[in-house]
Amino acid sequence: MGPRIVLMNRHQTMIERLQAIVGATHVKNDVDSLANWACDASRQYAPAATAIVFPASTEEVQAIVKLANLEKIALVPSGGRTGLSAGAVAAHGEVVVSFDRMNKVLEFLPLDHMVRVQAGVLTGQLQQFAIEQGLYYPVNFASAGSSQIGGNIATNAGGIKVIRYGMTRDWVLGLTVVTGNGDILHLNKGMTKNATGYDLRHLFIGAEGTLGFITEAEIRLERQPRDLRVIVLGMSDFNSIMHVLAAFQARLDLTAFEFFSELALQCVIADGNVDRPFQDATPFYVLLEFEASSPAVEESAMQVFEACMEAGWVQNGVMSQSETQASQLWRLREDISATIAKFTPYKNDISVLITHVPAFITDIDAIVQANYPDFDIVWFGHIGDGNLHLNILKPSNLSKDEFYAKCQFVNRSVFEAVQKYDGSISAEHGVGMTKKPYLGFTRSKEEISYLQAIKQVFDPNNIINPGKIFDLP
Ligand SMILES: Cc1cc2nc3c(=O)[nH]c(=O)nc-3n(C[C@H](O)[C@H](O)[C@H](O)COP(=O)(O)OP(=O)(O)OC[C@H]3O[C@@H](n4cnc5c(N)ncnc54)[C@H](O)[C@@H]3O)c2cc1C
């Protein structure tokens, strides 16, 4: 565990010294602010921060880190706090460093298709900026309205367009960071080509804020997709999903291939804002999207659909004919997380190679049937990337603690299956604190030793986000 703040008079001095860096009004330690900024969307750990500090520049972040090293104060980087692994949670008296004030688009270079932003720019704000330039920022997911670019980079966020556009990592051309040592580094400076040794930028992507703070980023933008069509298909068994994926991928460049279960759909429909895609219910649904760049492409999609019906893989289907219809169909998938939140779901975010998905699902299904016969399980996820979200809903007769204890007991079996198929215990949500005990199911002992050694190079006093991803020996 990292450094703590213990003495009251030391605490007061610390607040005053933080205020001297960022200004008196940009440090908060009232009860409401502590509760608000010290947690994320995981809701598993009680927030217990000492203060929240809101820097406005890289230099202010650097001064905070230098102070923290001097006084041995643990700092937690905080973005939009939509994370699902407790990476941004301050549960041990840390000072939270929030990027809410660092929310500016700094520069746009049209020839490079590149934008430089501060870390606190919202994902949705960057998407909108790109549209205004006639371009596109493709990383997208349901929390894009609140998550920040800094948080997205720190978690290497994925989402609903990975099958075509990749993860956040694929869009980061450069980073400005303040290391745990208090050094400011400009990593890769936006270049597409740069063969000068280790690319440290990639260490900070997905590091969950354990090596230092991301303060600015150079982000690549893409041409806008045109004439997107959305198809929702109903199917009776999971294996059919993989056949349908192969069939569509053989003929079309898909921009999304998502799946969800009937229970997931029921949760969304129950909220009353969107209708069933077709009358008959089936155990599983797929939502796929492609650019209908010509009538021939649309015709191909129809041919594949008909072939899938004939093969018996698909029972029902509907294709959007307008942008409004497309966004209505997307809501069936995108509203799942928000609509199941009221059931305090225990979330697993696991991935394997697409090749292994059918066998892996059979194993997971057996584990779930044996261990959770009475629990409602909501399946959904980015199946086109081999990424499954397994959500177990809390029965109303169990307390949150009893429920989490049961889920954690079964985790071992789920993660043994992940390990068997050389998969990941966290495809995109990160390890944080919630998945820390299970890191060894995906990373070898030797690998974890290297991770720990890298942490000690960038953050020798274990100041930045201590106790996240792994503990130090
Ligand atoms: C409804 C919903 C749907 C979601 N769907 C997806 C999805 O499809 N795909 C996906 O990948 N994720 C998804 N998420 C998870 C979450 O939105 C992402 O992990 C997102 O990238 C977190 O960004 P944030 O700004 O909220 O980060 P936070 O939650 O604030 O922080 C996340 C991590 O990044 C660190 N961090 C934050 N800012 C910085 C910084 N400037 N410098 C260094 N470290 C920093 C924090 O310490 C923490 O470890 C979803 C979440 C919700 C609630």
The ligand as an SDF file (V2000), in Angstrom:
LIG
                    3D

 53 58  0  0  0  0  0  0  0  0999 V2000
  -22.2560    2.7400  -19.3300 C   0  0  0  0  0  0  0  0  0  0  0  0
  -20.8010    2.4390  -19.5090 C   0  0  0  0  0  0  0  0  0  0  0  0
  -20.3660    1.8340  -20.6810 C   0  0  0  0  0  0  0  0  0  0  0  0
  -19.0050    1.5810  -20.8800 C   0  0  0  0  0  0  0  0  0  0  0  0
  -18.6180    0.9940  -22.0460 N   0  0  0  0  0  0  0  0  0  0  0  0
  -17.2980    0.7960  -22.2720 C   0  0  0  0  0  0  0  0  0  0  0  0
  -16.8590    0.1990  -23.4950 C   0  0  0  0  0  0  0  0  0  0  0  0
  -17.6560   -0.1880  -24.3530 O   0  0  0  0  0  0  0  0  0  0  0  0
  -15.5330    0.0740  -23.6920 N   0  0  0  0  0  0  0  0  0  0  0  0
  -14.6120    0.4800  -22.7610 C   0  0  0  0  0  0  0  0  0  0  0  0
  -13.4070    0.3550  -22.9990 O   0  0  0  0  0  0  0  0  0  0  0  0
  -15.0050    1.0020  -21.5860 N   0  0  0  0  0  0  0  0  0  0  0  0
  -16.3100    1.1730  -21.3200 C   0  0  0  0  0  0  0  0  0  0  0  0
  -16.7120    1.7050  -20.1280 N   0  0  0  0  0  0  0  0  0  0  0  0
  -15.7010    1.9970  -19.0980 C   0  0  0  0  0  0  0  0  0  0  0  0
  -15.1800    3.4490  -19.0790 C   0  0  0  0  0  0  0  0  0  0  0  0
  -16.0840    4.3440  -19.6560 O   0  0  0  0  0  0  0  0  0  0  0  0
  -13.8300    3.5500  -19.7710 C   0  0  0  0  0  0  0  0  0  0  0  0
  -12.8870    2.7730  -19.0530 O   0  0  0  0  0  0  0  0  0  0  0  0
  -13.2830    4.9700  -19.9190 C   0  0  0  0  0  0  0  0  0  0  0  0
  -12.1360    4.9430  -20.7430 O   0  0  0  0  0  0  0  0  0  0  0  0
  -12.9090    5.6160  -18.5910 C   0  0  0  0  0  0  0  0  0  0  0  0
  -12.6460    6.9910  -18.8020 O   0  0  0  0  0  0  0  0  0  0  0  0
  -12.8170    8.0400  -17.6210 P   0  0  0  0  0  0  0  0  0  0  0  0
  -12.3670    9.3710  -18.0960 O   0  0  0  0  0  0  0  0  0  0  0  0
  -14.1580    7.9650  -17.0460 O   0  0  0  0  0  0  0  0  0  0  0  0
  -11.7180    7.4790  -16.6000 O   0  0  0  0  0  0  0  0  0  0  0  0
  -11.7900    7.2810  -15.0380 P   0  0  0  0  0  0  0  0  0  0  0  0
  -12.8330    6.2930  -14.6750 O   0  0  0  0  0  0  0  0  0  0  0  0
  -11.8430    8.5950  -14.3520 O   0  0  0  0  0  0  0  0  0  0  0  0
  -10.3460    6.6340  -14.8010 O   0  0  0  0  0  0  0  0  0  0  0  0
  -10.0070    5.4000  -15.3900 C   0  0  0  0  0  0  0  0  0  0  0  0
   -8.5310    5.1160  -15.1170 C   0  0  0  0  0  0  0  0  0  0  0  0
   -7.7190    6.0640  -15.7950 O   0  0  0  0  0  0  0  0  0  0  0  0
   -6.8990    6.7910  -14.8750 C   0  0  0  0  0  0  0  0  0  0  0  0
   -6.8480    8.1700  -15.3900 N   0  0  0  0  0  0  0  0  0  0  0  0
   -7.8950    9.0070  -15.6230 C   0  0  0  0  0  0  0  0  0  0  0  0
   -7.4410   10.1690  -16.1450 N   0  0  0  0  0  0  0  0  0  0  0  0
   -6.0900   10.0600  -16.2290 C   0  0  0  0  0  0  0  0  0  0  0  0
   -5.0450   10.9370  -16.6690 C   0  0  0  0  0  0  0  0  0  0  0  0
   -5.3010   12.1470  -17.1620 N   0  0  0  0  0  0  0  0  0  0  0  0
   -3.7720   10.5040  -16.5960 N   0  0  0  0  0  0  0  0  0  0  0  0
   -3.4770    9.2630  -16.1200 C   0  0  0  0  0  0  0  0  0  0  0  0
   -4.4110    8.4000  -15.6870 N   0  0  0  0  0  0  0  0  0  0  0  0
   -5.6970    8.7970  -15.7550 C   0  0  0  0  0  0  0  0  0  0  0  0
   -7.5910    6.6380  -13.5280 C   0  0  0  0  0  0  0  0  0  0  0  0
   -6.6750    6.7430  -12.4630 O   0  0  0  0  0  0  0  0  0  0  0  0
   -8.1520    5.2310  -13.6460 C   0  0  0  0  0  0  0  0  0  0  0  0
   -7.1710    4.2840  -13.3600 O   0  0  0  0  0  0  0  0  0  0  0  0
  -18.0660    1.9330  -19.8790 C   0  0  0  0  0  0  0  0  0  0  0  0
  -18.5020    2.5260  -18.6970 C   0  0  0  0  0  0  0  0  0  0  0  0
  -19.8510    2.7670  -18.4960 C   0  0  0  0  0  0  0  0  0  0  0  0
  -20.2800    3.4220  -17.2150 C   0  0  0  0  0  0  0  0  0  0  0  0
  1  2  1  0
  2  3  1  0
  2 52  2  0
  3  4  2  0
  4  5  1  0
  4 50  1  0
  5  6  2  0
  6  7  1  0
  6 13  1  0
  7  8  2  0
  7  9  1  0
  9 10  1  0
 10 11  2  0
 10 12  1  0
 12 13  2  0
 13 14  1  0
 14 15  1  0
 14 50  1  0
 15 16  1  0
 16 17  1  0
 16 18  1  0
 18 19  1  0
 18 20  1  0
 20 21  1  0
 20 22  1  0
 22 23  1  0
 23 24  1  0
 24 25  2  0
 24 26  1  0
 24 27  1  0
 27 28  1  0
 28 29  2  0
 28 30  1  0
 28 31  1  0
 31 32  1  0
 32 33  1  0
 33 34  1  0
 33 48  1  0
 34 35  1  0
 35 36  1  0
 35 46  1  0
 36 37  1  0
 36 45  1  0
 37 38  2  0
 38 39  1  0
 39 40  1  0
 39 45  2  0
 40 41  1  0
 40 42  2  0
 42 43  1  0
 43 44  2  0
 44 45  1  0
 46 47  1  0
 46 48  1  0
 48 49  1  0
 50 51  2  0
 51 52  1  0
 52 53  1  0
M  END
$$$$
